Amino acid sequence: MNTVAIYRKEAWYDLLSILRTPAFVIPSLAFPVVFYVFFGVLFNSGGASAYMLVTYGCFGIMGPAMFNFAINIASDRAHGWLTLKRLSPMPVPAYLLAKFATALVFSLAIIVLMFSIAALFGGVRLAVGQWLLLAVVLLLGTLPFALIGLILGLTLSDKAAPAVVNLVYLPMALLSGLWLPIQMLPMLLQQAGWIWPSYHLSQIGLKVIGMDQGHALSIHLLLLTSSSILLAIVAVWSFKRLTGENT
Amino acid sequence: MLPLDVQRLTKAYGSNTVLAGVDISLAAGEVLCVLGPNGAGKTTLILTLLGLVKADSGEIRLFGNQQQGITRSQALRQQLGVMMQIGSLSANLSVYEQCDLFSSYYAHGYSAAELVQLAGLESHAIQRFGNLSGGQKQRLLFALALAGKPKLLFLDEPTLGMDVEARQALWQQVKQLRQQGVAVVLTTHYLEEAEQLADSIAVLHQGRIVAKGSPEELKALMQYKVVRCRSRLTDAELALLPAVLQVSRKQQQITLHSRHAEQTVRALLDADQQVTDLEVRPVALEQAFLHLTQTPATQQEQAA
C-alpha cells in the first residue's frame, strides 16, 4: 500500500466520475459565467465589470464546492459506497481531500473562464499581481463552502441534498451581495450580510481591486477563518454522529 | 487465535432488543452461515462485528484482538473483506477503474487486473458500473471484497440477483477461499447456499442463536421424514397410523410427517391398497430451519 497512491487515485477517480456527469459540469460552469456575461459584461461599463467579476467569481466557486460535497457524499452514503470504503483501509482524509481537490479544479476552471471573459470582453484591466491575488483568494475561499457541502452531505438524504443546497446557496449569494451590490439591499439585509462567509470572501476579493466597503481586512479574515473552523468542527461532529449510527 | 470470537454480544435499540447475548466463533478455513428470518438480528450482528454499530455489551475479538466500540484498526481492516447487501459503486467509473481504486487501499492485495479477472468481467472491464447487470455488479462487489486477500470475509447475501451460473461460480470461489484458510461469515436467504457452503450454521432467532451445527446436524435435529401420497383414507385415519406426527392435505395430495417412515408406509399400504404417488423424502433443511425458528416463538406465545 502506497499512501500517496491512495490519495492520488482517490482524487483522480473522484474528478473523473464528476467529469463524466455533464449534468453537473455544464450547469456548474455555465451558471456563474452566463450570469457574469449578462450582468457584468453586456449591461455594464468597465467599473462594474471588475466589481462583478469578484462577486460572480465568489458565486461561481461556491456552487460546485457545495454541490459536489453535498450531493455526492449523500449519494455515496445512500448507496453504501461510503460504508464500503470506511470498512476498507482507505484513510478517510483521502476521501474528503479528493472531493476538495475536485472542488478546487472547478474553482480554477471558473476563475480561468471568468477572468478571460473579463479581460477580453469586459474591459477589466488589473495588474498581474491583482489577477493572481484574486485567483488565490477565490481558490482558498472554496474551503468554507466545501465544508458547508460536507455537513449537508453527511446529514441529508440523497433525495433532499440538491434541494437543500439550492436553498442555502441562492439566498446566501443574494444576501451577501453577490448578485446585486450589497449597498443596493435594504439596510437590515446589509447588516445581516455579516453572518455569511460569502460576504466576507467577496469583501476580501473586492479589497484586491479596491472596491470593498472599507472594513478592515483583518475583520473579514478573522470572521472567515473562524466560521471555517466552526464549520470544520460541525463537519467532524456530523461524521462522528454518522459513523456511530446504523448506516 | 480465532479470526472471529464473539461472546455475549447484546444490542438494543431503545426497548427493542435486537441481539440478546450472541456467542459465535469461527476458525480459519471455516464457513459460518448465519440464518434467520427477517428481523432476527442478522444485519445488526454483521454491522456490529464490522464496527458499523456499537454493541451494548459483550466481547468481539478479531484475530485475538479485543475490539473497543466501533473502532477497527488500519492493520485489521487490511485483513477483512466485506460484501454488503446494499453496495453500489460510483455509476460513472468503469469496472477496471473501481478495481484499480480499491486495490490501491491494500498493502498485499490483488492488482486491478487480477480483480477484474476474479470478478469474471474481463470483457466488461471498460464498462461503467451503472451499465452492468445486477449479477455483474454483485460479481464486482465480491471481487472488491477480496481486494486485500482477506483472512476474514463477510458476505451479506452475496448471490442476491445472480443467475444460477453466476451463483455456482461464486460458490466455487468461496470453496476455494475456504481451502486457502479464509474464514467466511455468510448470511443468505438461500438454504441451498447454506447447505452447499457452510461448515456450520447458526440459526439466529429473536437475537439469540437457537441452534448451531453442521447442516447435517441441524437436519438430524429434525429426525423425521416426509411421506407423500394419494389415498382414500381420511385425515383422522391417517393420524392414527404409527409414527405419524402431522397430517396435512392439499386437494388430493396428502403429506405426512413421520418419525419412522418405514412403519408408517407399511401400515398405510395395509390400510389402503389403492395408495398412489407414494413418495418418501428426507426433510429439507428449509423445513428444519423453519421448525427451529418457530419453536421458541410458539413456546413464548404459550408462556405469555
Contacts between the chains, C-beta under 8 A, distances in Angstrom:
chain1	res1	chain2	res2	distance
A	1	B	78	7.7
A	1	B	104	7.3
A	1	B	105	6.7
A	1	B	106	5.9
A	1	B	107	3.9
A	2	B	104	7.3
A	5	B	104	5.1
A	6	B	104	5.1
A	6	B	105	6.1
A	9	B	100	6.6
A	9	B	101	5.3
A	9	B	104	4.8
A	10	B	101	6.9
A	13	B	90	7.5
A	13	B	93	5.9
A	13	B	97	5.9
A	13	B	100	7.9
A	13	B	101	5.2
A	16	B	92	7.5
A	16	B	93	6.8
A	16	B	97	7.2
A	17	B	90	4.7
A	17	B	92	4.3
A	17	B	93	5.4
A	18	B	92	7.9
A	20	B	92	4.1
A	20	B	128	7.8
A	21	B	92	6.1
A	76	B	90	7.8
A	79	B	86	7.0
A	79	B	87	7.5
A	79	B	88	3.6
A	79	B	89	7.7
A	80	B	84	5.4
A	80	B	85	8.0
A	80	B	86	4.1
A	80	B	87	4.6
A	80	B	88	6.1
A	81	B	87	7.3
A	81	B	88	6.3
A	81	B	89	5.8
A	81	B	90	6.7
A	83	B	52	6.6
A	83	B	84	6.3
A	83	B	87	7.9
A	84	B	82	6.8
A	84	B	84	6.1
A	84	B	87	5.6
A	84	B	89	8.0
A	84	B	141	8.0
A	84	B	144	7.5
A	86	B	52	7.8
A	87	B	50	5.9
A	87	B	51	7.9
A	87	B	52	7.5
A	87	B	72	7.8
A	87	B	77	6.7
A	87	B	80	6.8
A	87	B	82	4.7
A	87	B	84	7.9
A	88	B	77	6.3
A	88	B	82	7.8
A	88	B	102	6.9
A	88	B	105	4.8
A	88	B	106	7.8
A	88	B	147	7.6
A	88	B	148	7.6
A	89	B	74	5.4
A	89	B	77	4.4
A	89	B	78	5.2
A	89	B	105	5.0
A	89	B	106	6.4
A	89	B	107	7.9
A	89	B	148	7.1
A	90	B	105	4.8
A	91	B	74	7.9
A	243	B	52	7.7
A	243	B	70	6.6
A	244	B	54	6.5
A	244	B	70	6.7
A	245	B	53	8.0
A	246	B	44	7.8
A	246	B	47	6.4
A	246	B	52	7.1
A	246	B	53	5.4
A	247	B	52	6.6
